[in-house]
Amino acid sequence: MKPLLLAFFLGAATLATPAFAQTSAATEVDTEMLHLSGAFIRATLPRAPVGGGYLTIVNHGAEDDRLLAVTAPVGDEVQIHDMNHKDGVMTMRALPDGLSIPAGETVMLEPSGTHLMIMGLTERLEEGQTYDLTLLFEKAGPVTLRFDVLALNARSHPGMDDGAKAHDHMNHDSNHGEDGHAAHAGHSDGFDQTRVEGDENRIVGLLKDMFETPDAPLAVAPILIDGDIAIIGWMQEDAGGRALLRRGDHGLWRISLCAGDGLKGQANMISLGIAPEAAARLATAQAREEATLAPEHLAKLSLFDGLMHIDPEEGHDAQGH
């Protein structure tokens, strides 16, 4: 994916001067054309390489504007990402030309949709923290806005109206990653795995707590476990895919990566760092169990496009027993 406007720091001085005065970052900011609000970042796990940022931008002016670039104090760079469903396949791509903010319209950056991706995190993002991010607009110029760090599975800022709240699904977030962006996650503040017996129940409970909503139920099947490694299939509304989970300290499961057919078969599993013996057992079980799924369910397991590492250090070291 292409980084956004790497020349931002060099070129910012040539852009329009902002049409407002601002002495410190605020949770809501008004310029002559724009109203920015509801900004938040999802908390991350230790060593997570990326974080997701979200907000609402209202253009009440007579001209279109464009979000060109974003800078954050906790990442190497910030990219603007778009989630797109086409022909039943979900894809995520960076927007190197920025994000259009049409006149008279509201643009929501939300989980499972268009969002900010903070790349190369320099520290863990923990709930309760705040960070000032600077958003560079083509006409409004640079705008600094305070982003609150909310829960790892947060779907919207609590200050937003109910009608503006986003619905988060497993496909990033997955998501991602937090997306799957589904999937920036290895645990959820709302689900305590230690209170549940059995690995399957822990895995299903973890995923449902993180990604299921009343209007978007999550199906998890099959669930294949080999030692400290699990490969699962998931389906939610018109999306689906596979995920690799790893059991860590105290027997707790976390998501290592999300994929589609990239997690199908022994060769792909080995390429992702799973030991050959464990990969052989998992691939055999996968073929057997997936053969029992309904055709429409099985087809959705291939919809996740690409490979998204959630916890790269653990994902690449996956061995199984």
C-alpha positions as a LaTeX table, in Angstrom:
\begin{tabular}{lrrr}
\hline
Residue & $x$ (\AA) & $y$ (\AA) & $z$ (\AA) \\
\hline
Met1 & 0.00 & 0.00 & 0.00 \\
Lys2 & 1.24 & 3.45 & $-0.91$ \\
Pro3 & 1.91 & 5.93 & 1.88 \\
Leu4 & 0.01 & 9.18 & 1.72 \\
Leu5 & 1.87 & 12.29 & 0.62 \\
Leu6 & 5.27 & 11.60 & 2.08 \\
Ala7 & 6.17 & 15.18 & 1.22 \\
Phe8 & 3.56 & 16.53 & 3.64 \\
Phe9 & 6.09 & 17.99 & 6.07 \\
Leu10 & 7.93 & 19.72 & 3.26 \\
Gly11 & 4.87 & 20.95 & 1.42 \\
Ala12 & 2.55 & 21.97 & 4.22 \\
Ala13 & 3.87 & 25.50 & 4.28 \\
Thr14 & 2.63 & 26.11 & 0.74 \\
Leu15 & $-0.97$ & 25.22 & 1.56 \\
Ala16 & $-3.79$ & 27.49 & 2.58 \\
Thr17 & $-3.68$ & 29.14 & 5.98 \\
Pro18 & $-6.40$ & 27.76 & 8.25 \\
Ala19 & $-9.41$ & 30.04 & 8.56 \\
Phe20 & $-9.63$ & 29.79 & 12.33 \\
Ala21 & $-7.59$ & 30.28 & 15.45 \\
Gln22 & $-6.84$ & 27.32 & 17.70 \\
Thr23 & $-4.61$ & 27.39 & 20.74 \\
Ser24 & $-4.99$ & 23.76 & 21.82 \\
Ala25 & $-6.54$ & 20.60 & 20.54 \\
Ala26 & $-10.23$ & 20.05 & 21.24 \\
Thr27 & $-12.60$ & 17.13 & 20.80 \\
Glu28 & $-14.70$ & 19.20 & 18.37 \\
Val29 & $-13.31$ & 21.73 & 15.92 \\
Asp30 & $-15.03$ & 24.15 & 13.53 \\
Thr31 & $-13.35$ & 25.81 & 10.58 \\
Glu32 & $-14.97$ & 28.15 & 8.09 \\
Met33 & $-16.15$ & 25.10 & 6.12 \\
Leu34 & $-15.82$ & 22.02 & 8.30 \\
His35 & $-17.02$ & 20.59 & 11.59 \\
Leu36 & $-14.94$ & 17.72 & 13.02 \\
Ser37 & $-16.18$ & 15.63 & 15.94 \\
Gly38 & $-16.40$ & 12.18 & 17.50 \\
Ala39 & $-12.70$ & 11.45 & 17.08 \\
Phe40 & $-11.39$ & 8.28 & 18.72 \\
Ile41 & $-8.72$ & 5.61 & 18.39 \\
Arg42 & $-9.19$ & 2.01 & 19.46 \\
Ala43 & $-6.93$ & 0.67 & 22.18 \\
Thr44 & $-4.35$ & $-1.86$ & 21.01 \\
Leu45 & $-2.57$ & $-4.91$ & 22.31 \\
Pro46 & 1.10 & $-4.82$ & 23.32 \\
Arg47 & 3.37 & $-4.85$ & 20.25 \\
Ala48 & 0.47 & $-4.15$ & 17.87 \\
Pro49 & 1.98 & $-2.52$ & 14.76 \\
Val50 & $-1.07$ & $-0.46$ & 13.76 \\
Gly51 & $-4.01$ & 1.40 & 15.25 \\
Gly52 & $-7.33$ & 2.58 & 13.82 \\
Gly53 & $-8.66$ & 6.15 & 14.02 \\
Tyr54 & $-12.22$ & 7.34 & 13.39 \\
Leu55 & $-14.15$ & 10.62 & 13.29 \\
Thr56 & $-17.00$ & 12.48 & 11.60 \\
Ile57 & $-16.41$ & 15.40 & 9.20 \\
Val58 & $-19.25$ & 17.69 & 8.15 \\
Asn59 & $-18.70$ & 20.06 & 5.24 \\
His60 & $-21.18$ & 22.88 & 5.67 \\
Gly61 & $-19.44$ & 25.04 & 3.06 \\
Ala62 & $-20.24$ & 25.65 & $-0.59$ \\
Glu63 & $-17.08$ & 23.97 & $-1.92$ \\
Asp64 & $-15.72$ & 20.45 & $-1.81$ \\
Asp65 & $-12.66$ & 19.88 & 0.33 \\
Arg66 & $-10.26$ & 16.97 & 0.59 \\
Leu67 & $-8.44$ & 15.31 & 3.48 \\
Leu68 & $-4.91$ & 15.00 & 2.14 \\
Ala69 & $-2.83$ & 13.64 & 5.00 \\
Val70 & $-2.75$ & 13.03 & 8.74 \\
Thr71 & 0.08 & 13.00 & 11.27 \\
Ala72 & 0.08 & 11.38 & 14.71 \\
Pro73 & 2.61 & 11.56 & 17.55 \\
Val74 & 2.58 & 7.77 & 18.05 \\
Gly75 & 3.19 & 6.38 & 14.56 \\
Asp76 & 5.62 & 6.46 & 11.68 \\
Glu77 & 2.86 & 7.56 & 9.33 \\
Val78 & $-0.91$ & 7.68 & 9.02 \\
Gln79 & $-2.70$ & 6.34 & 5.97 \\
Ile80 & $-6.30$ & 6.88 & 4.92 \\
His81 & $-7.89$ & 3.52 & 4.17 \\
Asp82 & $-11.12$ & 2.59 & 2.42 \\
Met83 & $-13.06$ & $-0.66$ & 2.78 \\
Asn84 & $-14.88$ & $-1.79$ & $-0.33$ \\
His85 & $-17.19$ & $-4.68$ & $-1.16$ \\
Lys86 & $-17.20$ & $-5.68$ & $-4.82$ \\
Asp87 & $-18.53$ & $-8.90$ & $-6.34$ \\
Gly88 & $-18.82$ & $-10.37$ & $-2.85$ \\
Val89 & $-15.17$ & $-9.71$ & $-1.99$ \\
Met90 & $-14.05$ & $-7.28$ & 0.70 \\
Thr91 & $-10.89$ & $-5.32$ & $-0.01$ \\
Met92 & $-8.99$ & $-2.62$ & 1.86 \\
Arg93 & $-6.87$ & $-0.03$ & 0.09 \\
Ala94 & $-5.01$ & 3.14 & 0.88 \\
Leu95 & $-6.22$ & 6.40 & $-0.68$ \\
Pro96 & $-3.02$ & 8.08 & $-1.92$ \\
Asp97 & $-4.97$ & 11.04 & $-3.30$ \\
Gly98 & $-6.80$ & 11.64 & $-0.05$ \\
Leu99 & $-10.47$ & 11.54 & 0.90 \\
Ser100 & $-13.08$ & 13.79 & $-0.72$ \\
Ile101 & $-15.28$ & 15.83 & 1.64 \\
Pro102 & $-18.12$ & 17.00 & $-0.64$ \\
Ala103 & $-19.88$ & 20.29 & 0.03 \\
Gly104 & $-23.00$ & 19.93 & 2.12 \\
Glu105 & $-22.28$ & 16.33 & 3.10 \\
Thr106 & $-21.17$ & 14.35 & 6.13 \\
Val107 & $-18.28$ & 11.89 & 5.84 \\
Met108 & $-17.95$ & 9.30 & 8.60 \\
Leu109 & $-14.70$ & 7.47 & 9.20 \\
Glu110 & $-15.82$ & 4.39 & 11.10 \\
Pro111 & $-14.98$ & 0.76 & 11.89 \\
Ser112 & $-15.53$ & $-1.50$ & 8.88 \\
Gly113 & $-15.53$ & 1.55 & 6.60 \\
Thr114 & $-13.24$ & 4.39 & 5.64 \\
His115 & $-10.78$ & 4.99 & 8.49 \\
Leu116 & $-7.35$ & 6.24 & 9.50 \\
Met117 & $-4.61$ & 3.65 & 9.93 \\
Ile118 & $-1.73$ & 4.67 & 12.19 \\
Met119 & 1.24 & 2.68 & 10.92 \\
Gly120 & 4.36 & 1.77 & 12.88 \\
Leu121 & 3.03 & 2.45 & 16.36 \\
Thr122 & 5.76 & 3.64 & 18.71 \\
Glu123 & 3.83 & 2.76 & 21.87 \\
Arg124 & 0.79 & 0.82 & 22.98 \\
Leu125 & $-2.50$ & 2.72 & 22.79 \\
Glu126 & $-4.32$ & 2.31 & 26.10 \\
Glu127 & $-7.91$ & 3.19 & 26.92 \\
Gly128 & $-8.17$ & 6.60 & 28.61 \\
Gln129 & $-5.26$ & 8.18 & 26.77 \\
Thr130 & $-5.64$ & 11.09 & 24.35 \\
Tyr131 & $-3.54$ & 12.09 & 21.35 \\
Asp132 & $-3.56$ & 15.20 & 19.18 \\
Leu133 & $-3.62$ & 14.33 & 15.49 \\
Thr134 & $-3.22$ & 16.93 & 12.75 \\
Leu135 & $-5.41$ & 16.53 & 9.69 \\
Leu136 & $-4.34$ & 18.38 & 6.56 \\
Phe137 & $-7.15$ & 19.55 & 4.26 \\
Glu138 & $-6.76$ & 20.93 & 0.77 \\
Lys139 & $-8.79$ & 24.08 & 1.52 \\
Ala140 & $-9.24$ & 24.21 & 5.29 \\
Gly141 & $-5.53$ & 23.63 & 5.86 \\
Pro142 & $-4.10$ & 21.85 & 8.93 \\
Val143 & $-6.57$ & 21.10 & 11.75 \\
Thr144 & $-5.48$ & 19.62 & 15.07 \\
Leu145 & $-8.05$ & 17.45 & 16.80 \\
Arg146 & $-7.97$ & 15.46 & 20.03 \\
Phe147 & $-8.56$ & 11.73 & 19.62 \\
Asp148 & $-9.68$ & 9.79 & 22.70 \\
Val149 & $-8.44$ & 6.20 & 23.06 \\
Leu150 & $-11.49$ & 4.03 & 23.67 \\
Ala151 & $-11.96$ & 0.31 & 24.27 \\
Leu152 & $-10.38$ & $-2.17$ & 21.91 \\
Asn153 & $-13.79$ & $-3.04$ & 20.45 \\
Ala154 & $-15.31$ & 0.48 & 20.53 \\
Arg155 & $-17.70$ & 1.19 & 17.68 \\
Ser156 & $-18.23$ & 4.93 & 18.13 \\
His157 & $-17.41$ & 7.85 & 20.39 \\
Pro158 & $-19.82$ & 8.02 & 23.36 \\
Gly159 & $-20.37$ & 11.70 & 22.63 \\
Met160 & $-21.95$ & 10.99 & 19.25 \\
Asp161 & $-25.67$ & 10.72 & 18.69 \\
Asp162 & $-27.09$ & 7.20 & 18.38 \\
Gly163 & $-27.82$ & 7.80 & 14.72 \\
Ala164 & $-24.18$ & 8.45 & 14.00 \\
Lys165 & $-22.81$ & 5.37 & 15.73 \\
Ala166 & $-20.96$ & 2.93 & 13.53 \\
His167 & $-21.63$ & $-0.79$ & 13.36 \\
Asp168 & $-18.43$ & $-2.79$ & 13.57 \\
His169 & $-18.05$ & $-6.20$ & 11.86 \\
Met170 & $-15.19$ & $-8.65$ & 11.91 \\
Asn171 & $-13.91$ & $-7.69$ & 8.48 \\
His172 & $-11.79$ & $-4.91$ & 9.88 \\
Asp173 & $-11.73$ & $-3.23$ & 11.12 \\
Ser174 & $-11.14$ & $-6.34$ & 10.62 \\
Asn175 & $-10.76$ & $-6.75$ & 11.25 \\
His176 & $-7.70$ & $-4.59$ & 9.37 \\
Gly177 & $-7.54$ & $-5.51$ & 12.37 \\
Glu178 & $-9.18$ & $-3.38$ & 15.89 \\
Asp179 & $-10.88$ & $-4.70$ & 12.08 \\
Gly180 & $-10.85$ & $-6.57$ & 10.53 \\
His181 & $-9.30$ & $-3.56$ & 11.10 \\
Ala182 & $-11.53$ & $-6.66$ & 12.74 \\
Ala183 & $-9.03$ & $-7.26$ & 13.92 \\
His184 & $-6.65$ & $-5.35$ & 16.02 \\
Ala185 & $-7.52$ & $-7.63$ & 18.85 \\
Gly186 & $-6.46$ & $-10.43$ & 21.09 \\
His187 & $-8.83$ & $-9.80$ & 23.93 \\
Ser188 & $-11.93$ & $-7.80$ & 24.72 \\
Asp189 & $-12.55$ & $-5.77$ & 27.84 \\
Gly190 & $-16.10$ & $-7.16$ & 27.90 \\
Phe191 & $-15.22$ & $-10.90$ & 27.84 \\
Asp192 & $-13.22$ & $-12.77$ & 30.44 \\
Gln193 & $-11.87$ & $-15.99$ & 28.97 \\
Thr194 & $-10.84$ & $-17.27$ & 32.38 \\
Arg195 & $-14.50$ & $-17.61$ & 33.35 \\
Val196 & $-15.23$ & $-19.97$ & 30.45 \\
Glu197 & $-14.29$ & $-23.64$ & 30.20 \\
Gly198 & $-13.06$ & $-25.13$ & 26.94 \\
Asp199 & $-10.99$ & $-23.67$ & 24.13 \\
Glu200 & $-13.84$ & $-23.59$ & 21.62 \\
Asn201 & $-16.06$ & $-21.67$ & 24.03 \\
Arg202 & $-13.25$ & $-19.22$ & 24.76 \\
Ile203 & $-12.58$ & $-18.61$ & 21.07 \\
Val204 & $-16.22$ & $-18.18$ & 20.13 \\
Gly205 & $-16.89$ & $-15.97$ & 23.13 \\
Leu206 & $-13.88$ & $-13.78$ & 22.34 \\
Leu207 & $-14.86$ & $-13.27$ & 18.72 \\
Lys208 & $-18.55$ & $-12.71$ & 19.35 \\
Asp209 & $-17.89$ & $-10.21$ & 22.11 \\
Met210 & $-15.52$ & $-8.26$ & 19.92 \\
Phe211 & $-17.37$ & $-8.28$ & 16.62 \\
Glu212 & $-20.99$ & $-9.39$ & 16.92 \\
Thr213 & $-23.81$ & $-6.85$ & 17.05 \\
Pro214 & $-27.56$ & $-7.44$ & 17.46 \\
Asp215 & $-28.18$ & $-6.77$ & 13.76 \\
Ala216 & $-25.06$ & $-8.57$ & 12.52 \\
Pro217 & $-24.66$ & $-12.04$ & 14.08 \\
Leu218 & $-21.28$ & $-13.72$ & 13.73 \\
Ala219 & $-20.97$ & $-17.39$ & 12.80 \\
Val220 & $-17.72$ & $-19.14$ & 13.76 \\
Ala221 & $-17.09$ & $-22.49$ & 12.05 \\
Pro222 & $-15.15$ & $-24.60$ & 11.72 \\
Ile223 & $-12.92$ & $-24.32$ & 14.77 \\
Leu224 & $-9.69$ & $-26.31$ & 14.38 \\
Ile225 & $-7.32$ & $-26.52$ & 17.35 \\
Asp226 & $-3.86$ & $-28.08$ & 17.44 \\
Gly227 & $-2.01$ & $-27.39$ & 20.68 \\
Asp228 & $-1.66$ & $-23.64$ & 21.03 \\
Ile229 & $-2.78$ & $-22.92$ & 17.46 \\
Ala230 & $-6.34$ & $-22.51$ & 16.17 \\
Ile231 & $-7.63$ & $-21.84$ & 12.68 \\
Ile232 & $-11.26$ & $-20.78$ & 12.43 \\
Gly233 & $-13.71$ & $-19.77$ & 9.76 \\
Trp234 & $-16.06$ & $-16.84$ & 10.24 \\
Met235 & $-19.06$ & $-15.41$ & 8.47 \\
Gln236 & $-20.92$ & $-12.16$ & 9.14 \\
Glu237 & $-23.58$ & $-10.74$ & 6.86 \\
Asp238 & $-22.04$ & $-10.66$ & 3.34 \\
Ala239 & $-18.46$ & $-11.07$ & 4.56 \\
Gly240 & $-16.34$ & $-13.95$ & 5.70 \\
Gly241 & $-12.85$ & $-15.33$ & 6.03 \\
Arg242 & $-10.49$ & $-17.37$ & 8.15 \\
Ala243 & $-8.38$ & $-16.39$ & 11.16 \\
Leu244 & $-5.35$ & $-17.77$ & 12.96 \\
Leu245 & $-5.43$ & $-17.59$ & 16.75 \\
Arg246 & $-2.75$ & $-18.46$ & 19.24 \\
Arg247 & $-3.04$ & $-19.42$ & 22.89 \\
Gly248 & $-0.71$ & $-17.36$ & 25.03 \\
Asp249 & $-0.06$ & $-16.93$ & 28.72 \\
His250 & $-2.65$ & $-18.33$ & 31.14 \\
Gly251 & $-4.35$ & $-20.21$ & 28.32 \\
Leu252 & $-5.88$ & $-17.10$ & 26.77 \\
Trp253 & $-6.45$ & $-16.89$ & 23.01 \\
Arg254 & $-5.60$ & $-13.96$ & 20.78 \\
Ile255 & $-5.96$ & $-13.29$ & 17.07 \\
Ser256 & $-2.67$ & $-13.45$ & 15.15 \\
Leu257 & $-3.87$ & $-12.82$ & 11.61 \\
Cys258 & $-6.88$ & $-12.77$ & 9.31 \\
Ala259 & $-7.00$ & $-14.11$ & 5.76 \\
Gly260 & $-9.19$ & $-15.88$ & 3.24 \\
Asp261 & $-7.68$ & $-18.70$ & 1.21 \\
Gly262 & $-4.28$ & $-17.65$ & 2.54 \\
Leu263 & $-5.12$ & $-19.85$ & 5.56 \\
Lys264 & $-6.34$ & $-22.79$ & 3.52 \\
Gly265 & $-4.19$ & $-25.88$ & 3.08 \\
Gln266 & $-0.93$ & $-27.17$ & 4.50 \\
Ala267 & 1.39 & $-25.18$ & 2.22 \\
Asn268 & $-0.18$ & $-21.85$ & 3.13 \\
Met269 & $-0.13$ & $-22.70$ & 6.82 \\
Ile270 & 3.57 & $-23.57$ & 6.69 \\
Ser271 & 4.30 & $-20.33$ & 4.86 \\
Leu272 & 2.76 & $-18.48$ & 7.79 \\
Gly273 & 5.11 & $-20.11$ & 10.28 \\
Ile274 & 3.07 & $-23.08$ & 11.47 \\
Ala275 & 5.23 & $-26.17$ & 11.98 \\
Pro276 & 4.84 & $-28.71$ & 9.15 \\
Glu277 & 3.49 & $-31.46$ & 11.41 \\
Ala278 & 0.86 & $-29.17$ & 12.94 \\
Ala279 & 0.03 & $-27.74$ & 9.52 \\
Ala280 & $-0.56$ & $-31.23$ & 8.16 \\
Arg281 & $-2.95$ & $-32.09$ & 10.98 \\
Leu282 & $-4.78$ & $-28.77$ & 10.72 \\
Ala283 & $-5.08$ & $-28.99$ & 6.93 \\
Thr284 & $-6.53$ & $-32.51$ & 7.15 \\
Ala285 & $-9.06$ & $-31.43$ & 9.76 \\
Gln286 & $-9.84$ & $-28.29$ & 7.76 \\
Ala287 & $-10.63$ & $-30.22$ & 4.58 \\
Arg288 & $-12.81$ & $-32.63$ & 6.51 \\
Glu289 & $-14.76$ & $-30.01$ & 8.45 \\
Glu290 & $-15.17$ & $-27.49$ & 5.64 \\
Ala291 & $-16.60$ & $-30.25$ & 3.44 \\
Thr292 & $-19.56$ & $-30.40$ & 5.83 \\
Leu293 & $-20.42$ & $-26.69$ & 5.52 \\
Ala294 & $-23.25$ & $-25.36$ & 3.41 \\
Pro295 & $-21.97$ & $-24.15$ & 0.02 \\
Glu296 & $-22.85$ & $-20.52$ & 0.71 \\
His297 & $-21.01$ & $-20.65$ & 4.05 \\
Leu298 & $-17.94$ & $-22.28$ & 2.52 \\
Ala299 & $-17.78$ & $-19.68$ & $-0.26$ \\
Lys300 & $-17.69$ & $-16.84$ & 2.25 \\
Leu301 & $-14.54$ & $-18.20$ & 3.89 \\
Ser302 & $-12.65$ & $-17.16$ & 0.74 \\
Leu303 & $-13.97$ & $-13.59$ & 0.64 \\
Phe304 & $-11.34$ & $-11.96$ & 2.84 \\
Asp305 & $-8.84$ & $-10.50$ & 0.39 \\
Gly306 & $-5.16$ & $-10.55$ & 1.32 \\
Leu307 & $-3.45$ & $-11.23$ & 4.63 \\
Met308 & $-3.68$ & $-9.04$ & 7.71 \\
His309 & $-1.22$ & $-9.60$ & 10.57 \\
Ile310 & $-2.61$ & $-8.59$ & 13.94 \\
Asp311 & 0.24 & $-9.75$ & 16.17 \\
Pro312 & 3.13 & $-10.40$ & 13.74 \\
Glu313 & 5.63 & $-11.59$ & 16.31 \\
Glu314 & 3.36 & $-14.35$ & 17.52 \\
Gly315 & 1.85 & $-15.10$ & 14.13 \\
His316 & 5.20 & $-15.87$ & 12.51 \\
Asp317 & 6.32 & $-18.01$ & 15.43 \\
Ala318 & 3.20 & $-20.18$ & 15.46 \\
Gln319 & 4.25 & $-23.79$ & 15.95 \\
Gly320 & 1.47 & $-25.93$ & 17.41 \\
His321 & 2.07 & $-29.21$ & 19.16 \\
\hline
\end{tabular}
